[in-house]
Amino acid sequence: MLHVILLECAIELVPRELTSLKEIQAHARRRRKKPGQLMLDQTHHGRAMIRLDGKEKRGRPDITFLSLLSILETPLCKAGLLTVHLHLVDGRVIEISPDVRLPRNYDRFVGLFEQLLMNGRIPPEGEPLARMIDTSLPDLISNLAAGSGESLLLLAIENGTKTSAKSLRSILPQDSTMPVILGVGAFPHGDMSNSVKELFSTHLKLDKEVMMAWHVCAEVLWTYSSRVGVTGRL
Ligand SMILES: C[S@@+](CC[C@H](N)C(=O)[O-])C[C@H]1O[C@@H](n2cnc3c(N)ncnc32)[C@H](O)[C@@H]1O
C-alpha cells in the first residue's frame, strides 16, 4: 500500500485577525459568505496576509488541490492500494476517501473544502468523501505502518539524500502488502517543521531543483505503481 500524507497543507479558513479588513469583507460579499467562512488564499488576500505569522507557508490551497488531482483516480487508487491524508499546520488530520472524484474546477474545490473545514466532513450526511479524524500525525503514521513487519517511512525533501529515478525504484518494495508512507510538503515556501521531519526515517531529494509538490506525488506514485505491477504491463 502507498500511503500519501500531504504535510503542513496551506489550507485554512480566513483567521479571525483578518476578518474585519475591508478587502476580506469585500471578497466575502462577492462570495455571499461570512469572512470567516472563506478559504485563505494568497491570490485574493495577499495584502491582508502581510500581517500573519508564518505567512510564507499559508494561503495556497491550490497546492493541495493539484497534489490531490495528481494521485486520485489513478490505477493505483482504483486497485485499492492508495490512501491519502492531509495534515494541516494546526496539527489536524483529514482523511480523503480513495473513491472521491475531486472537482476539476479550482473554485468548486475551494467551496467544497470550505465546507469541510467548517463542518469537519463532506458531504454533511452519508458516506464521507473527506473528514477530519481525531488523530495526531505521529499516531496516524504509526497506525499506517502497523500490521506487517516492515514498513518504509519516506519524506520527500529538498535537503534529503540524493536519489535518482533508478534508486527510487529500487527503494520501493515489489510487495504491495508492505506499507510505504510518503510525506510531501503542501506549502509554498519556508522549511518543514523539525517535529514533522523527524517522524520519517528516510529523507529523499528527488531532483537538484525544488520540485512542485504535485510533481513529487506523481513521480513516486507512478514509480510505485509500476514496481508493484499495477501499471507497466501493456
Ligand atoms: C515547493 S516545495 C516546498 C518548499 C519548501 N522550501 C520545503 O522545504 O519543503 C513542496 C514540497 O515538495 C517536495 N520537494 C520539493 N523539492 C524537492 C526535491 N528536490 N526533492 C524531493 N522533494 C522535494 C517537498 O516535500 C516539499 O515540501
PDBQT file of the ligand as one rigid body, heavy atoms in Angstrom, charges set to zero:
ROOT
HETATM    1  C1  LIG A 301       7.506  23.744  -3.171  1.00  0.00    +0.000 C 
HETATM    2  S1  LIG A 301       8.122  22.589  -2.066  1.00  0.00    +0.000 S 
HETATM    3  C2  LIG A 301       8.065  23.426  -0.566  1.00  0.00    +0.000 C 
HETATM    4  C3  LIG A 301       9.375  24.104  -0.385  1.00  0.00    +0.000 C 
HETATM    5  C4  LIG A 301       9.932  24.166   0.993  1.00  0.00    +0.000 C 
HETATM    6  N1  LIG A 301      11.086  25.058   0.924  1.00  0.00    +0.000 N 
HETATM    7  C5  LIG A 301      10.347  22.883   1.689  1.00  0.00    +0.000 C 
HETATM    8  O1  LIG A 301      11.428  22.856   2.278  1.00  0.00    +0.000 OA
HETATM    9  O2  LIG A 301       9.629  21.880   1.759  1.00  0.00    +0.000 OA
HETATM   10  C6  LIG A 301       6.865  21.387  -1.852  1.00  0.00    +0.000 C 
HETATM   11  C7  LIG A 301       7.330  20.027  -1.399  1.00  0.00    +0.000 C 
HETATM   12  O3  LIG A 301       7.828  19.277  -2.484  1.00  0.00    +0.000 OA
HETATM   13  C8  LIG A 301       8.850  18.392  -2.008  1.00  0.00    +0.000 C 
HETATM   14  N2  LIG A 301      10.073  18.728  -2.743  1.00  0.00    +0.000 N 
HETATM   15  C9  LIG A 301      10.407  19.888  -3.331  1.00  0.00    +0.000 A 
HETATM   16  N3  LIG A 301      11.586  19.797  -3.958  1.00  0.00    +0.000 NA
HETATM   17  C10 LIG A 301      12.027  18.541  -3.756  1.00  0.00    +0.000 A 
HETATM   18  C11 LIG A 301      13.178  17.810  -4.182  1.00  0.00    +0.000 A 
HETATM   19  N4  LIG A 301      14.124  18.366  -4.903  1.00  0.00    +0.000 N 
HETATM   20  N5  LIG A 301      13.273  16.514  -3.794  1.00  0.00    +0.000 NA
HETATM   21  C12 LIG A 301      12.326  15.931  -3.051  1.00  0.00    +0.000 A 
HETATM   22  N6  LIG A 301      11.211  16.564  -2.656  1.00  0.00    +0.000 NA
HETATM   23  C13 LIG A 301      11.060  17.841  -2.997  1.00  0.00    +0.000 A 
HETATM   24  C14 LIG A 301       8.970  18.595  -0.521  1.00  0.00    +0.000 C 
HETATM   25  O4  LIG A 301       8.173  17.628   0.145  1.00  0.00    +0.000 OA
HETATM   26  C15 LIG A 301       8.415  19.994  -0.379  1.00  0.00    +0.000 C 
HETATM   27  O5  LIG A 301       7.941  20.210   0.922  1.00  0.00    +0.000 OA
ENDROOT
TORSDOF 0
